[in-house]
């Protein structure tokens, strides 16, 4: 359980570092949501 938590925290930190700003993070989340929406429409 500890390894999963540590891995999740590291992944989250890397994601935030890649976004650089709150605005960038919002755009990344929006794009991810659009990809999921597009994938669900194709099925």
mmCIF entry with sequence, helices, sheets and N, C-alpha, C, O atoms, coordinates in Angstrom:
data_MODEL
# 
_entry.id   MODEL 
# 
_entity.id                         1 
_entity.type                       polymer 
_entity.pdbx_number_of_molecules   1 
# 
_entity_poly.entity_id                      1 
_entity_poly.type                           'polypeptide(L)' 
_entity_poly.nstd_linkage                   no 
_entity_poly.nstd_monomer                   no 
_entity_poly.pdbx_seq_one_letter_code       
;(UNK)(UNK)(UNK)(UNK)(UNK)(UNK)(UNK)(UNK)(UNK)(UNK)(UNK)(UNK)(UNK)(UNK)(UNK)(UNK)
(UNK)(UNK)(UNK)(UNK)(UNK)(UNK)(UNK)(UNK)(UNK)(UNK)(UNK)(UNK)(UNK)(UNK)(UNK)(UNK)
(UNK)(UNK)(UNK)(UNK)(UNK)(UNK)(UNK)(UNK)(UNK)(UNK)(UNK)
;
_entity_poly.pdbx_seq_one_letter_code_can   XXXXXXXXXXXXXXXXXXXXXXXXXXXXXXXXXXXXXXXXXXX 
_entity_poly.pdbx_strand_id                 A 
# 
loop_
_entity_poly_seq.entity_id 
_entity_poly_seq.num 
_entity_poly_seq.mon_id 
_entity_poly_seq.hetero 
1 1  UNK n 
1 2  UNK n 
1 3  UNK n 
1 4  UNK n 
1 5  UNK n 
1 6  UNK n 
1 7  UNK n 
1 8  UNK n 
1 9  UNK n 
1 10 UNK n 
1 11 UNK n 
1 12 UNK n 
1 13 UNK n 
1 14 UNK n 
1 15 UNK n 
1 16 UNK n 
1 17 UNK n 
1 18 UNK n 
1 19 UNK n 
1 20 UNK n 
1 21 UNK n 
1 22 UNK n 
1 23 UNK n 
1 24 UNK n 
1 25 UNK n 
1 26 UNK n 
1 27 UNK n 
1 28 UNK n 
1 29 UNK n 
1 30 UNK n 
1 31 UNK n 
1 32 UNK n 
1 33 UNK n 
1 34 UNK n 
1 35 UNK n 
1 36 UNK n 
1 37 UNK n 
1 38 UNK n 
1 39 UNK n 
1 40 UNK n 
1 41 UNK n 
1 42 UNK n 
1 43 UNK n 
# 
_struct_asym.id          A 
_struct_asym.entity_id   1 
# 
loop_
_struct_conf.conf_type_id 
_struct_conf.id 
_struct_conf.pdbx_PDB_helix_id 
_struct_conf.beg_label_comp_id 
_struct_conf.beg_label_asym_id 
_struct_conf.beg_label_seq_id 
_struct_conf.pdbx_beg_PDB_ins_code 
_struct_conf.end_label_comp_id 
_struct_conf.end_label_asym_id 
_struct_conf.end_label_seq_id 
_struct_conf.pdbx_end_PDB_ins_code 
_struct_conf.beg_auth_comp_id 
_struct_conf.beg_auth_asym_id 
_struct_conf.beg_auth_seq_id 
_struct_conf.end_auth_comp_id 
_struct_conf.end_auth_asym_id 
_struct_conf.end_auth_seq_id 
_struct_conf.pdbx_PDB_helix_class 
_struct_conf.details 
_struct_conf.pdbx_PDB_helix_length 
HELX_P HELX_P1 AA1 UNK A 2  ? UNK A 19 ? UNK A 2  UNK A 19 1 ? 18 
HELX_P HELX_P2 AA2 UNK A 22 ? UNK A 42 ? UNK A 22 UNK A 42 1 ? 21 
# 
_struct_conf_type.id          HELX_P 
_struct_conf_type.criteria    ? 
_struct_conf_type.reference   ? 
# 
loop_
_atom_site.group_PDB 
_atom_site.id 
_atom_site.type_symbol 
_atom_site.label_atom_id 
_atom_site.label_alt_id 
_atom_site.label_comp_id 
_atom_site.label_asym_id 
_atom_site.label_entity_id 
_atom_site.label_seq_id 
_atom_site.pdbx_PDB_ins_code 
_atom_site.Cartn_x 
_atom_site.Cartn_y 
_atom_site.Cartn_z 
_atom_site.occupancy 
_atom_site.B_iso_or_equiv 
_atom_site.pdbx_formal_charge 
_atom_site.auth_seq_id 
_atom_site.auth_comp_id 
_atom_site.auth_asym_id 
_atom_site.auth_atom_id 
_atom_site.pdbx_PDB_model_num 
ATOM 1   N N  . UNK A 1 1  ? 0.828   -1.193 0.000   1.00 0.00 ? 1  UNK A N  1 
ATOM 2   C CA . UNK A 1 1  ? 0.000   0.000  0.000   1.00 0.00 ? 1  UNK A CA 1 
ATOM 3   C C  . UNK A 1 1  ? 0.868   1.251  0.000   1.00 0.00 ? 1  UNK A C  1 
ATOM 4   O O  . UNK A 1 1  ? 0.545   2.247  -0.648  1.00 0.00 ? 1  UNK A O  1 
ATOM 5   N N  . UNK A 1 2  ? 1.978   1.184  0.740   1.00 0.00 ? 2  UNK A N  1 
ATOM 6   C CA . UNK A 1 2  ? 2.871   2.329  0.816   1.00 0.00 ? 2  UNK A CA 1 
ATOM 7   C C  . UNK A 1 2  ? 3.506   2.624  -0.546  1.00 0.00 ? 2  UNK A C  1 
ATOM 8   O O  . UNK A 1 2  ? 3.693   3.784  -0.912  1.00 0.00 ? 2  UNK A O  1 
ATOM 9   N N  . UNK A 1 3  ? 3.833   1.572  -1.286  1.00 0.00 ? 3  UNK A N  1 
ATOM 10  C CA . UNK A 1 3  ? 4.451   1.748  -2.601  1.00 0.00 ? 3  UNK A CA 1 
ATOM 11  C C  . UNK A 1 3  ? 3.482   2.403  -3.574  1.00 0.00 ? 3  UNK A C  1 
ATOM 12  O O  . UNK A 1 3  ? 3.882   3.242  -4.381  1.00 0.00 ? 3  UNK A O  1 
ATOM 13  N N  . UNK A 1 4  ? 2.218   2.026  -3.503  1.00 0.00 ? 4  UNK A N  1 
ATOM 14  C CA . UNK A 1 4  ? 1.211   2.618  -4.392  1.00 0.00 ? 4  UNK A CA 1 
ATOM 15  C C  . UNK A 1 4  ? 1.047   4.103  -4.086  1.00 0.00 ? 4  UNK A C  1 
ATOM 16  O O  . UNK A 1 4  ? 0.973   4.921  -5.003  1.00 0.00 ? 4  UNK A O  1 
ATOM 17  N N  . UNK A 1 5  ? 0.991   4.451  -2.812  1.00 0.00 ? 5  UNK A N  1 
ATOM 18  C CA . UNK A 1 5  ? 0.851   5.845  -2.411  1.00 0.00 ? 5  UNK A CA 1 
ATOM 19  C C  . UNK A 1 5  ? 2.052   6.658  -2.859  1.00 0.00 ? 5  UNK A C  1 
ATOM 20  O O  . UNK A 1 5  ? 1.897   7.764  -3.376  1.00 0.00 ? 5  UNK A O  1 
ATOM 21  N N  . UNK A 1 6  ? 3.239   6.123  -2.665  1.00 0.00 ? 6  UNK A N  1 
ATOM 22  C CA . UNK A 1 6  ? 4.458   6.814  -3.077  1.00 0.00 ? 6  UNK A CA 1 
ATOM 23  C C  . UNK A 1 6  ? 4.486   7.017  -4.584  1.00 0.00 ? 6  UNK A C  1 
ATOM 24  O O  . UNK A 1 6  ? 4.825   8.100  -5.061  1.00 0.00 ? 6  UNK A O  1 
ATOM 25  N N  . UNK A 1 7  ? 4.135   5.990  -5.330  1.00 0.00 ? 7  UNK A N  1 
ATOM 26  C CA . UNK A 1 7  ? 4.112   6.083  -6.788  1.00 0.00 ? 7  UNK A CA 1 
ATOM 27  C C  . UNK A 1 7  ? 3.099   7.121  -7.248  1.00 0.00 ? 7  UNK A C  1 
ATOM 28  O O  . UNK A 1 7  ? 3.379   7.899  -8.159  1.00 0.00 ? 7  UNK A O  1 
ATOM 29  N N  . UNK A 1 8  ? 1.931   7.138  -6.629  1.00 0.00 ? 8  UNK A N  1 
ATOM 30  C CA . UNK A 1 8  ? 0.896   8.107  -6.991  1.00 0.00 ? 8  UNK A CA 1 
ATOM 31  C C  . UNK A 1 8  ? 1.359   9.531  -6.704  1.00 0.00 ? 8  UNK A C  1 
ATOM 32  O O  . UNK A 1 8  ? 1.126   10.432 -7.510  1.00 0.00 ? 8  UNK A O  1 
ATOM 33  N N  . UNK A 1 9  ? 2.010   9.740  -5.568  1.00 0.00 ? 9  UNK A N  1 
ATOM 34  C CA . UNK A 1 9  ? 2.507   11.077 -5.233  1.00 0.00 ? 9  UNK A CA 1 
ATOM 35  C C  . UNK A 1 9  ? 3.588   11.538 -6.208  1.00 0.00 ? 9  UNK A C  1 
ATOM 36  O O  . UNK A 1 9  ? 3.607   12.701 -6.610  1.00 0.00 ? 9  UNK A O  1 
ATOM 37  N N  . UNK A 1 10 ? 4.476   10.640 -6.583  1.00 0.00 ? 10 UNK A N  1 
ATOM 38  C CA . UNK A 1 10 ? 5.527   10.984 -7.545  1.00 0.00 ? 10 UNK A CA 1 
ATOM 39  C C  . UNK A 1 10 ? 4.914   11.317 -8.899  1.00 0.00 ? 10 UNK A C  1 
ATOM 40  O O  . UNK A 1 10 ? 5.308   12.293 -9.537  1.00 0.00 ? 10 UNK A O  1 
ATOM 41  N N  . UNK A 1 11 ? 3.956   10.513 -9.338  1.00 0.00 ? 11 UNK A N  1 
ATOM 42  C CA . UNK A 1 11 ? 3.291   10.769 -10.620 1.00 0.00 ? 11 UNK A CA 1 
ATOM 43  C C  . UNK A 1 11 ? 2.565   12.105 -10.591 1.00 0.00 ? 11 UNK A C  1 
ATOM 44  O O  . UNK A 1 11 ? 2.612   12.855 -11.566 1.00 0.00 ? 11 UNK A O  1 
ATOM 45  N N  . UNK A 1 12 ? 1.894   12.411 -9.487  1.00 0.00 ? 12 UNK A N  1 
ATOM 46  C CA . UNK A 1 12 ? 1.180   13.678 -9.353  1.00 0.00 ? 12 UNK A CA 1 
ATOM 47  C C  . UNK A 1 12 ? 2.157   14.850 -9.384  1.00 0.00 ? 12 UNK A C  1 
ATOM 48  O O  . UNK A 1 12 ? 1.884   15.866 -10.024 1.00 0.00 ? 12 UNK A O  1 
ATOM 49  N N  . UNK A 1 13 ? 3.292   14.720 -8.700  1.00 0.00 ? 13 UNK A N  1 
ATOM 50  C CA . UNK A 1 13 ? 4.300   15.783 -8.691  1.00 0.00 ? 13 UNK A CA 1 
ATOM 51  C C  . UNK A 1 13 ? 4.861   16.017 -10.087 1.00 0.00 ? 13 UNK A C  1 
ATOM 52  O O  . UNK A 1 13 ? 5.061   17.161 -10.493 1.00 0.00 ? 13 UNK A O  1 
ATOM 53  N N  . UNK A 1 14 ? 5.115   14.948 -10.816 1.00 0.00 ? 14 UNK A N  1 
ATOM 54  C CA . UNK A 1 14 ? 5.623   15.092 -12.182 1.00 0.00 ? 14 UNK A CA 1 
ATOM 55  C C  . UNK A 1 14 ? 4.589   15.746 -13.088 1.00 0.00 ? 14 UNK A C  1 
ATOM 56  O O  . UNK A 1 14 ? 4.934   16.559 -13.945 1.00 0.00 ? 14 UNK A O  1 
ATOM 57  N N  . UNK A 1 15 ? 3.332   15.394 -12.899 1.00 0.00 ? 15 UNK A N  1 
ATOM 58  C CA . UNK A 1 15 ? 2.266   15.999 -13.693 1.00 0.00 ? 15 UNK A CA 1 
ATOM 59  C C  . UNK A 1 15 ? 2.192   17.502 -13.419 1.00 0.00 ? 15 UNK A C  1 
ATOM 60  O O  . UNK A 1 15 ? 2.070   18.301 -14.348 1.00 0.00 ? 15 UNK A O  1 
ATOM 61  N N  . UNK A 1 16 ? 2.264   17.879 -12.155 1.00 0.00 ? 16 UNK A N  1 
ATOM 62  C CA . UNK A 1 16 ? 2.209   19.300 -11.815 1.00 0.00 ? 16 UNK A CA 1 
ATOM 63  C C  . UNK A 1 16 ? 3.428   20.047 -12.347 1.00 0.00 ? 16 UNK A C  1 
ATOM 64  O O  . UNK A 1 16 ? 3.309   21.183 -12.807 1.00 0.00 ? 16 UNK A O  1 
ATOM 65  N N  . UNK A 1 17 ? 4.581   19.423 -12.286 1.00 0.00 ? 17 UNK A N  1 
ATOM 66  C CA . UNK A 1 17 ? 5.796   20.064 -12.790 1.00 0.00 ? 17 UNK A CA 1 
ATOM 67  C C  . UNK A 1 17 ? 5.702   20.269 -14.297 1.00 0.00 ? 17 UNK A C  1 
ATOM 68  O O  . UNK A 1 17 ? 6.203   21.262 -14.824 1.00 0.00 ? 17 UNK A O  1 
ATOM 69  N N  . UNK A 1 18 ? 5.069   19.341 -14.983 1.00 0.00 ? 18 UNK A N  1 
ATOM 70  C CA . UNK A 1 18 ? 4.903   19.452 -16.432 1.00 0.00 ? 18 UNK A CA 1 
ATOM 71  C C  . UNK A 1 18 ? 3.927   20.550 -16.808 1.00 0.00 ? 18 UNK A C  1 
ATOM 72  O O  . UNK A 1 18 ? 4.039   21.126 -17.891 1.00 0.00 ? 18 UNK A O  1 
ATOM 73  N N  . UNK A 1 19 ? 2.993   20.848 -15.958 1.00 0.00 ? 19 UNK A N  1 
ATOM 74  C CA . UNK A 1 19 ? 1.983   21.864 -16.264 1.00 0.00 ? 19 UNK A CA 1 
ATOM 75  C C  . UNK A 1 19 ? 2.517   23.281 -16.055 1.00 0.00 ? 19 UNK A C  1 
ATOM 76  O O  . UNK A 1 19 ? 2.133   24.200 -16.778 1.00 0.00 ? 19 UNK A O  1 
ATOM 77  N N  . UNK A 1 20 ? 3.383   23.460 -15.091 1.00 0.00 ? 20 UNK A N  1 
ATOM 78  C CA . UNK A 1 20 ? 4.025   24.728 -14.757 1.00 0.00 ? 20 UNK A CA 1 
ATOM 79  C C  . UNK A 1 20 ? 3.111   25.733 -14.074 1.00 0.00 ? 20 UNK A C  1 
ATOM 80  O O  . UNK A 1 20 ? 3.554   26.405 -13.143 1.00 0.00 ? 20 UNK A O  1 
ATOM 81  N N  . UNK A 1 21 ? 1.884   25.865 -14.484 1.00 0.00 ? 21 UNK A N  1 
ATOM 82  C CA . UNK A 1 21 ? 0.987   26.854 -13.887 1.00 0.00 ? 21 UNK A CA 1 
ATOM 83  C C  . UNK A 1 21 ? -0.385  26.245 -13.667 1.00 0.00 ? 21 UNK A C  1 
ATOM 84  O O  . UNK A 1 21 ? -0.694  25.181 -14.205 1.00 0.00 ? 21 UNK A O  1 
ATOM 85  N N  . UNK A 1 22 ? -1.195  26.909 -12.887 1.00 0.00 ? 22 UNK A N  1 
ATOM 86  C CA . UNK A 1 22 ? -2.567  26.449 -12.660 1.00 0.00 ? 22 UNK A CA 1 
ATOM 87  C C  . UNK A 1 22 ? -3.345  26.490 -13.963 1.00 0.00 ? 22 UNK A C  1 
ATOM 88  O O  . UNK A 1 22 ? -4.136  25.590 -14.244 1.00 0.00 ? 22 UNK A O  1 
ATOM 89  N N  . UNK A 1 23 ? -3.128  27.515 -14.752 1.00 0.00 ? 23 UNK A N  1 
ATOM 90  C CA . UNK A 1 23 ? -3.811  27.629 -16.045 1.00 0.00 ? 23 UNK A CA 1 
ATOM 91  C C  . UNK A 1 23 ? -3.415  26.470 -16.957 1.00 0.00 ? 23 UNK A C  1 
ATOM 92  O O  . UNK A 1 23 ? -4.264  25.868 -17.616 1.00 0.00 ? 23 UNK A O  1 
ATOM 93  N N  . UNK A 1 24 ? -2.144  26.170 -16.988 1.00 0.00 ? 24 UNK A N  1 
ATOM 94  C CA . UNK A 1 24 ? -1.663  25.058 -17.802 1.00 0.00 ? 24 UNK A CA 1 
ATOM 95  C C  . UNK A 1 24 ? -2.241  23.738 -17.338 1.00 0.00 ? 24 UNK A C  1 
ATOM 96  O O  . UNK A 1 24 ? -2.577  22.880 -18.154 1.00 0.00 ? 24 UNK A O  1 
ATOM 97  N N  . UNK A 1 25 ? -2.359  23.574 -16.022 1.00 0.00 ? 25 UNK A N  1 
ATOM 98  C CA . UNK A 1 25 ? -2.933  22.345 -15.484 1.00 0.00 ? 25 UNK A CA 1 
ATOM 99  C C  . UNK A 1 25 ? -4.398  22.233 -15.902 1.00 0.00 ? 25 UNK A C  1 
ATOM 100 O O  . UNK A 1 25 ? -4.862  21.150 -16.259 1.00 0.00 ? 25 UNK A O  1 
ATOM 101 N N  . UNK A 1 26 ? -5.117  23.338 -15.858 1.00 0.00 ? 26 UNK A N  1 
ATOM 102 C CA . UNK A 1 26 ? -6.517  23.329 -16.284 1.00 0.00 ? 26 UNK A CA 1 
ATOM 103 C C  . UNK A 1 26 ? -6.663  22.961 -17.746 1.00 0.00 ? 26 UNK A C  1 
ATOM 104 O O  . UNK A 1 26 ? -7.570  22.217 -18.119 1.00 0.00 ? 26 UNK A O  1 
ATOM 105 N N  . UNK A 1 27 ? -5.777  23.478 -18.568 1.00 0.00 ? 27 UNK A N  1 
ATOM 106 C CA . UNK A 1 27 ? -5.819  23.154 -19.997 1.00 0.00 ? 27 UNK A CA 1 
ATOM 107 C C  . UNK A 1 27 ? -5.505  21.681 -20.220 1.00 0.00 ? 27 UNK A C  1 
ATOM 108 O O  . UNK A 1 27 ? -6.134  21.032 -21.056 1.00 0.00 ? 27 UNK A O  1 
ATOM 109 N N  . UNK A 1 28 ? -4.541  21.150 -19.483 1.00 0.00 ? 28 UNK A N  1 
ATOM 110 C CA . UNK A 1 28 ? -4.191  19.732 -19.606 1.00 0.00 ? 28 UNK A CA 1 
ATOM 111 C C  . UNK A 1 28 ? -5.369  18.847 -19.214 1.00 0.00 ? 28 UNK A C  1 
ATOM 112 O O  . UNK A 1 28 ? -5.660  17.857 -19.886 1.00 0.00 ? 28 UNK A O  1 
ATOM 113 N N  . UNK A 1 29 ? -6.041  19.205 -18.130 1.00 0.00 ? 29 UNK A N  1 
ATOM 114 C CA . UNK A 1 29 ? -7.191  18.422 -17.675 1.00 0.00 ? 29 UNK A CA 1 
ATOM 115 C C  . UNK A 1 29 ? -8.323  18.505 -18.691 1.00 0.00 ? 29 UNK A C  1 
ATOM 116 O O  . UNK A 1 29 ? -9.004  17.515 -18.958 1.00 0.00 ? 29 UNK A O  1 
ATOM 117 N N  . UNK A 1 30 ? -8.520  19.697 -19.258 1.00 0.00 ? 30 UNK A N  1 
ATOM 118 C CA . UNK A 1 30 ? -9.570  19.869 -20.263 1.00 0.00 ? 30 UNK A CA 1 
ATOM 119 C C  . UNK A 1 30 ? -9.284  19.015 -21.498 1.00 0.00 ? 30 UNK A C  1 
ATOM 120 O O  . UNK A 1 30 ? -10.185 18.364 -22.026 1.00 0.00 ? 30 UNK A O  1 
ATOM 121 N N  . UNK A 1 31 ? -8.041  19.017 -21.954 1.00 0.00 ? 31 UNK A N  1 
ATOM 122 C CA . UNK A 1 31 ? -7.676  18.212 -23.125 1.00 0.00 ? 31 UNK A CA 1 
ATOM 123 C C  . UNK A 1 31 ? -7.861  16.725 -22.851 1.00 0.00 ? 31 UNK A C  1 
ATOM 124 O O  . UNK A 1 31 ? -8.328  15.983 -23.715 1.00 0.00 ? 31 UNK A O  1 
ATOM 125 N N  . UNK A 1 32 ? -7.496  16.295 -21.652 1.00 0.00 ? 32 UNK A N  1 
ATOM 126 C CA . UNK A 1 32 ? -7.674  14.886 -21.292 1.00 0.00 ? 32 UNK A CA 1 
ATOM 127 C C  . UNK A 1 32 ? -9.157  14.528 -21.289 1.00 0.00 ? 32 UNK A C  1 
ATOM 128 O O  . UNK A 1 32 ? -9.538  13.454 -21.754 1.00 0.00 ? 32 UNK A O  1 
ATOM 129 N N  . UNK A 1 33 ? -9.987  15.416 -20.771 1.00 0.00 ? 33 UNK A N  1 
ATOM 130 C CA . UNK A 1 33 ? -11.428 15.185 -20.768 1.00 0.00 ? 33 UNK A CA 1 
ATOM 131 C C  . UNK A 1 33 ? -11.995 15.110 -22.170 1.00 0.00 ? 33 UNK A C  1 
ATOM 132 O O  . UNK A 1 33 ? -12.871 14.292 -22.450 1.00 0.00 ? 33 UNK A O  1 
ATOM 133 N N  . UNK A 1 34 ? -11.493 15.968 -23.056 1.00 0.00 ? 34 UNK A N  1 
ATOM 134 C CA . UNK A 1 34 ? -11.954 15.948 -24.445 1.00 0.00 ? 34 UNK A CA 1 
ATOM 135 C C  . UNK A 1 34 ? -11.569 14.639 -25.129 1.00 0.00 ? 34 UNK A C  1 
ATOM 136 O O  . UNK A 1 34 ? -12.352 14.091 -25.905 1.00 0.00 ? 34 UNK A O  1 
ATOM 137 N N  . UNK A 1 35 ? -10.376 14.140 -24.849 1.00 0.00 ? 35 UNK A N  1 
ATOM 138 C CA . UNK A 1 35 ? -9.934  12.865 -25.436 1.00 0.00 ? 35 UNK A CA 1 
ATOM 139 C C  . UNK A 1 35 ? -10.827 11.718 -24.963 1.00 0.00 ? 35 UNK A C  1 
ATOM 140 O O  . UNK A 1 35 ? -11.213 10.853 -25.750 1.00 0.00 ? 35 UNK A O  1 
ATOM 141 N N  . UNK A 1 36 ? -11.149 11.722 -23.674 1.00 0.00 ? 36 UNK A N  1 
ATOM 142 C CA . UNK A 1 36 ? -12.020 10.678 -23.129 1.00 0.00 ? 36 UNK A CA 1 
ATOM 143 C C  . UNK A 1 36 ? -13.406 10.779 -23.761 1.00 0.00 ? 36 UNK A C  1 
ATOM 144 O O  . UNK A 1 36 ? -14.013 9.768  -24.115 1.00 0.00 ? 36 UNK A O  1 
ATOM 145 N N  . UNK A 1 37 ? -13.896 12.008 -23.898 1.00 0.00 ? 37 UNK A N  1 
ATOM 146 C CA . UNK A 1 37 ? -15.213 12.213 -24.510 1.00 0.00 ? 37 UNK A CA 1 
ATOM 147 C C  . UNK A 1 37 ? -15.224 11.726 -25.956 1.00 0.00 ? 37 UNK A C  1 
ATOM 148 O O  . UNK A 1 37 ? -16.165 11.054 -26.380 1.00 0.00 ? 37 UNK A O  1 
ATOM 149 N N  . UNK A 1 38 ? -14.184 12.063 -26.710 1.00 0.00 ? 38 UNK A N  1 
ATOM 150 C CA . UNK A 1 38 ? -14.091 11.623 -28.105 1.00 0.00 ? 38 UNK A CA 1 
ATOM 151 C C  . UNK A 1 38 ? -14.040 10.099 -28.197 1.00 0.00 ? 38 UNK A C  1 
ATOM 152 O O  . UNK A 1 38 ? -14.681 9.500  -29.061 1.00 0.00 ? 38 UNK A O  1 
ATOM 153 N N  . UNK A 1 39 ? -13.278 9.483  -27.308 1.00 0.00 ? 39 UNK A N  1 
ATOM 154 C CA . UNK A 1 39 ? -13.157 8.023  -27.321 1.00 0.00 ? 39 UNK A CA 1 
ATOM 155 C C  . UNK A 1 39 ? -14.496 7.362  -27.006 1.00 0.00 ? 39 UNK A C  1 
ATOM 156 O O  . UNK A 1 39 ? -14.828 6.323  -27.577 1.00 0.00 ? 39 UNK A O  1 
ATOM 157 N N  . UNK A 1 40 ? -15.256 7.955  -26.108 1.00 0.00 ? 40 UNK A N  1 
ATOM 158 C CA . UNK A 1 40 ? -16.547 7.356  -25.750 1.00 0.00 ? 40 UNK A CA 1 
ATOM 159 C C  . UNK A 1 40 ? -17.569 7.525  -26.868 1.00 0.00 ? 40 UNK A C  1 
ATOM 160 O O  . UNK A 1 40 ? -18.472 6.699  -27.005 1.00 0.00 ? 40 UNK A O  1 
ATOM 161 N N  . UNK A 1 41 ? -17.444 8.572  -27.664 1.00 0.00 ? 41 UNK A N  1 
ATOM 162 C CA . UNK A 1 41 ? -18.371 8.787  -28.777 1.00 0.00 ? 41 UNK A CA 1 
ATOM 163 C C  . UNK A 1 41 ? -18.112 7.816  -29.917 1.00 0.00 ? 41 UNK A C  1 
ATOM 164 O O  . UNK A 1 41 ? -19.030 7.485  -30.668 1.00 0.00 ? 41 UNK A O  1 
ATOM 165 N N  . UNK A 1 42 ? -16.875 7.355  -30.056 1.00 0.00 ? 42 UNK A N  1 
ATOM 166 C CA . UNK A 1 42 ? -16.510 6.445  -31.143 1.00 0.00 ? 42 UNK A CA 1 
ATOM 167 C C  . UNK A 1 42 ? -17.071 5.045  -30.935 1.00 0.00 ? 42 UNK A C  1 
ATOM 168 O O  . UNK A 1 42 ? -17.213 4.290  -31.897 1.00 0.00 ? 42 UNK A O  1 
ATOM 169 N N  . UNK A 1 43 ? -17.392 4.687  -29.698 1.00 0.00 ? 43 UNK A N  1 
ATOM 170 C CA . UNK A 1 43 ? -17.871 3.321  -29.407 1.00 0.00 ? 43 UNK A CA 1 
ATOM 171 C C  . UNK A 1 43 ? -19.319 3.160  -29.728 1.00 0.00 ? 43 UNK A C  1 
ATOM 172 O O  . UNK A 1 43 ? -19.875 2.077  -29.542 1.00 0.00 ? 43 UNK A O  1 
# 
